[in-house]
Amino acid sequence: MQNVTENIDVGKLLDNWDETHELTKDEALAILNCDDVCLDKLIETAYALRLKYKGKKVSIQLLTNVRKRNIKEYQTRSCMEIMTL
């Protein structure tokens, strides 16, 4: 049985990002499990959203936590934050 998230084109989803579109569970899972090919586009989209809503300020605590934790955990948390915007 093929996983539903495998049928979702994450690159296309990110290229046509629409903040009014509520992500489905499958779309969110596909984004969280994206491969290295889509990772640059995911980071680009996340950065654009961060600039729009938070600006360029970064807390030192956040940087310290990223340095101490596994980067994959940080990426997952960032994706989850994007989905709650």
N, C-alpha and C positions, 0 to 999 in steps of 0.2 A: 504494500500500500504506500503510495507516494504522499509525503508530507505536504500539506496545503501551503506552508510557507515557502516551499521550493518553487511554487508557481508565481510568486510575487516578485516582480522586477524592482528591487530596492533602488537601483540606480535611477530608474524612471520615476519612481515615487519621490525620490529626493530632488530630481531635476524639476519636477512639477510641484514642489512643495507648496501647500496651501494651508495656512494656519486655521482656516475655518473648517477644514476637513477633519473630522474626528477619526483617529486611527482605529482600525479594527484590531482585535486581539492578534489575528494572524499577521497583519501588517507590522504591528509592534514587535512581535516575535521575529519576523523576518529582518527588521532593522537591527534588533539586538544580536542576531546571528549572522549579520552580513559578513561577507568575506573581505579579504584585503583589498580587492578591486574597488569595492564600494566604500571602504573606510575613509578615504580622502574626501569623498563627497559628503559623507556623514559628518565628518569633522567640520567641513566647510559650512554645511547647513546649520550645525549646532553653534558654530561661531557667529554666524549671521544673526541667529535668534538671540544669542547671549548679548551681542552688541545692541540689538534692538531693545531688549527688556532690562538689561543690567548695566550696559555701558562697558567701559574698559577697566573699571575698578575690579581688582582681584584681592581677596583677603589673604593675608599671610597664612592663616589657619588652613585654608583650602590648599595652598601650595604645599604646606607641611604634610597634610594628610595624603596628598597625591604621592609625595616622595616616599612616605612610609608604607603605603598600601600597594597592593598589586594594581598595576595600571588597568587591567581588564575589569577589575571591580569598579574603578573610577569611571571607565567608559560606560559600563552598564548603568551606574548611578546617574551619569549625565544623560543617557538616553531616557531613563525613567523620568528625569526632571523635564526633559523636552516634551514628553508625552503628557505631562500634567499642565503645560502652559495653556 
